[in-house]
Amino acid sequence: MSLPPVLYHFFRTPLPYVRTLALQEQLHTLQLRLRQTNSHKDILLLLEHRPVYTAGRRQTEDSVRDDKLRLTNIGADFVNTLRGGELTFHGPGQIIGYPLLDLSRYSPAMGIRDYICRMQKTLEAHLRERHGITPSSSEHTGVFLNPTTKIGSIGVQVRHRLTNHGFSLNVTAEPVAWFNQIVACGLADVTAGSIEGVKGRAIDLKDEIPGLVERFGKLYEREMVELDTENEGEIGRAIVEVEEEARRTGPWAREPIEVPIA
């Protein structure tokens, strides 16, 4: 039996992280409910976030308390999450991908390792095929330009064979200054890179979306169909609501705020 298409949506306005996390939970609950009749939809959300640092599930509130205070003081949000991985940054200039897929639809059911491997290959193929950038191999999860420069991150969660969280890819140079404030993903000797930094010219993030969607579909062996918010019922209404809230939220810090040393 052929698999149903994956519906994708690209948000035009950077979204607050907590509200987007709530959207993932809302869609996860809907998928779980409709799976009983096999009428649930697989979805790929593509977006930028407002500046935010997120900690992984292995990090406790106590262990990140000092980081949380320091990083919120420079203009970013800070959120503890249940994804894999450690402290990282998301913000404008970076494509975030949240695949909400039912891995049990594959035959046999797709394992988590295979799911993550395909995600990494999607990002690597995009860099090679669109930009002529050859990623460097690494023992660490994520996408590297060389052994000490990381351009893409992966951190996922799978519950009841339904996925959430996902990947990020640094397109413009804007995220780099924010990454410089932390030891990202627990890798002390690794810094952040971007497509712009490699190409030496401005890159429009919106232009990256069609090719990334196409490569995602190819690696996951799925047809990709743009989500029609007006005709997708509860899914469409939830997405529109988040977009409208984001537009009302107002501006964000464009770069880290310098905090005077006491």
C-alpha positions in Angstrom: 0.0 0.0 0.0 1.4 3.4 -1.0 2.0 5.9 1.8 0.0 9.1 2.0 1.7 12.4 1.2 3.4 14.5 3.8 1.8 17.9 4.1 4.3 20.7 4.6 3.9 24.3 5.7 6.4 27.2 5.8 5.7 30.0 8.4 6.6 33.4 7.0 7.0 35.0 10.4 9.5 33.8 13.1 7.6 32.0 15.8 8.0 32.0 19.6 9.4 28.7 20.7 6.9 27.9 23.5 3.9 28.5 21.3 5.4 26.4 18.5 6.0 23.6 21.0 2.4 23.8 22.0 1.4 23.5 18.4 3.5 20.3 18.0 1.7 18.9 21.0 -1.7 19.8 19.7 -1.0 18.2 16.3 0.5 15.1 18.1 -2.7 14.7 20.1 -4.7 15.0 16.9 -2.6 12.5 15.1 -2.9 10.0 18.0 -6.7 10.4 18.1 -7.2 10.0 14.3 -4.8 7.2 13.9 -7.5 4.8 15.2 -9.2 5.3 11.8 -6.0 5.8 9.8 -7.2 9.3 8.9 -4.3 11.2 10.5 -2.0 13.4 8.5 1.8 13.4 8.4 3.1 17.0 8.5 6.4 18.9 8.1 6.5 22.3 9.7 9.2 24.6 8.4 9.9 27.9 10.1 12.3 30.3 11.8 12.2 30.9 15.6 12.5 34.1 17.5 15.9 33.9 19.4 15.7 31.1 21.9 18.1 28.7 23.7 16.8 25.3 24.4 18.1 22.6 26.7 17.7 18.8 26.1 15.9 16.3 28.3 19.1 15.2 30.0 19.7 18.7 31.4 18.0 19.6 34.7 16.7 23.0 35.8 19.6 23.2 38.3 22.3 22.4 35.8 21.2 25.2 33.4 20.1 27.9 35.9 23.1 30.1 35.4 23.0 29.8 31.6 19.3 30.6 31.7 19.8 33.8 33.6 22.8 34.9 31.4 21.1 34.1 28.1 17.8 35.7 28.8 19.7 38.8 29.8 21.2 39.1 26.3 17.7 39.1 24.7 16.8 35.4 24.0 14.1 33.1 25.4 15.2 30.0 27.3 13.2 26.7 27.3 13.8 23.2 28.7 12.6 20.6 26.3 12.1 16.8 26.0 14.1 16.4 22.8 17.5 14.7 22.6 20.7 16.6 22.7 22.0 19.4 24.8 22.0 23.2 24.9 21.5 24.8 21.5 20.2 28.0 19.8 17.4 28.6 17.3 16.5 32.0 15.7 16.0 34.0 12.5 18.3 33.0 9.7 18.0 29.4 10.5 15.6 26.9 9.0 13.8 24.8 11.6 12.1 21.6 10.5 9.6 19.8 12.7 8.5 16.5 11.0 5.4 15.1 12.6 5.4 11.6 11.0 4.0 8.3 11.9 6.9 5.9 11.6 4.6 2.9 11.9 3.3 3.7 8.4 6.4 2.3 6.9 6.7 -1.4 6.3 8.5 -2.5 8.3 8.1 0.4 10.8 11.0 2.8 10.5 13.4 2.8 13.5 14.6 5.9 15.2 18.2 5.5 14.0 17.0 5.2 10.4 14.7 8.2 10.9 17.6 10.3 12.2 20.0 9.1 9.5 17.6 10.1 6.7 17.2 13.5 8.3 20.9 14.1 8.3 21.2 12.9 4.7 18.5 15.3 3.7 20.4 18.3 5.1 23.7 17.0 3.6 22.1 16.5 0.2 20.6 20.0 0.3 24.1 21.5 0.9 25.7 19.5 -1.8 23.0 19.8 -4.5 21.9 23.4 -4.0 25.1 25.1 -2.8 28.0 22.8 -3.9 29.0 22.4 -0.2 30.5 19.1 0.8 29.7 18.3 4.4 32.5 16.8 6.6 32.0 13.4 8.2 31.8 13.4 12.0 31.3 11.0 14.9 28.7 13.5 16.2 25.1 13.8 15.2 24.5 16.8 13.0 26.0 18.4 9.9 29.5 19.7 9.8 31.4 21.9 7.4 34.7 20.6 8.9 35.6 18.8 12.1 35.1 22.0 14.2 32.4 23.9 12.3 28.7 22.8 12.6 26.0 24.1 10.3 23.1 21.8 11.1 21.7 20.2 14.2 19.3 17.3 14.9 17.3 16.6 18.1 14.2 14.4 18.0 11.5 12.9 20.2 9.4 9.8 19.3 6.3 8.8 21.2 3.8 6.1 20.1 5.8 6.0 16.9 4.9 9.7 16.2 7.8 12.1 15.8 8.3 15.7 16.9 11.1 18.2 17.3 13.6 17.8 14.4 16.4 19.6 12.7 17.9 23.1 12.1 20.1 24.5 9.3 22.0 27.8 9.6 21.3 29.7 6.4 22.3 33.3 7.1 25.2 34.4 9.3 22.7 35.8 11.9 22.6 32.8 14.2 26.4 32.6 14.6 26.7 35.5 17.1 24.1 33.8 19.3 25.9 30.4 19.1 29.1 32.1 20.2 27.5 32.7 23.6 27.3 28.9 24.4 28.9 25.6 24.1 26.4 24.2 21.7 25.4 20.5 21.9 28.1 20.0 24.5 30.9 20.3 21.9 33.4 22.7 23.4 35.7 22.7 20.4 33.0 23.3 17.8 31.7 26.6 16.5 28.7 27.5 14.3 28.9 28.1 10.5 26.3 29.1 7.9 25.6 28.8 4.2 26.2 32.5 3.9 29.6 32.2 5.6 30.7 29.6 3.1 29.3 31.3 0.0 30.4 34.8 0.9 27.1 36.4 -0.2 23.6 37.0 1.0 21.2 34.0 0.9 17.5 34.4 1.1 16.1 31.8 3.5 12.8 31.5 1.7 14.5 30.4 -1.5 15.8 27.3 0.4 12.4 25.9 1.2 11.4 24.3 -2.1 14.6 22.3 -2.5 14.7 21.3 1.1 11.1 20.0 0.9 11.9 18.1 -2.3 15.0 16.4 -0.8 13.1 15.5 2.4 10.5 13.8 0.3 13.1 11.9 -1.6 15.0 10.7 1.4 11.8 9.7 3.3 10.2 8.2 0.1 7.1 10.4 0.4 5.2 12.7 -1.9 5.3 16.3 -0.5 2.1 18.4 -0.8 1.8 22.0 0.4 -0.7 22.2 3.3 -3.9 24.1 2.4 -4.8 25.8 5.7 -8.3 26.7 4.5 -9.2 23.1 3.8 -7.3 21.1 6.5 -9.8 21.6 9.3 -8.3 21.6 12.8 -4.7 21.4 11.5 -5.2 24.5 9.3 -6.9 26.5 12.0 -4.2 25.7 14.5 -1.4 26.8 12.1 -3.2 30.0 11.2 -3.7 30.9 14.8 0.0 30.5 15.6 0.9 32.6 12.6 -1.5 35.4 13.6 -0.1 35.3 17.2 3.4 35.6 15.9 2.6 38.7 13.8 1.1 40.4 16.9 4.1 39.6 19.1 6.3 42.4 17.7 10.1 42.7 17.2 12.9 40.6 18.7 16.5 41.1 19.4 18.5 41.1 16.2 21.7 40.3 17.9 22.9 39.5 21.5 22.5 42.4 23.8 25.8 43.5 25.4 25.5 43.2 29.2 27.8 45.5 31.2 30.2 43.6 33.5 29.5 44.4 37.1 
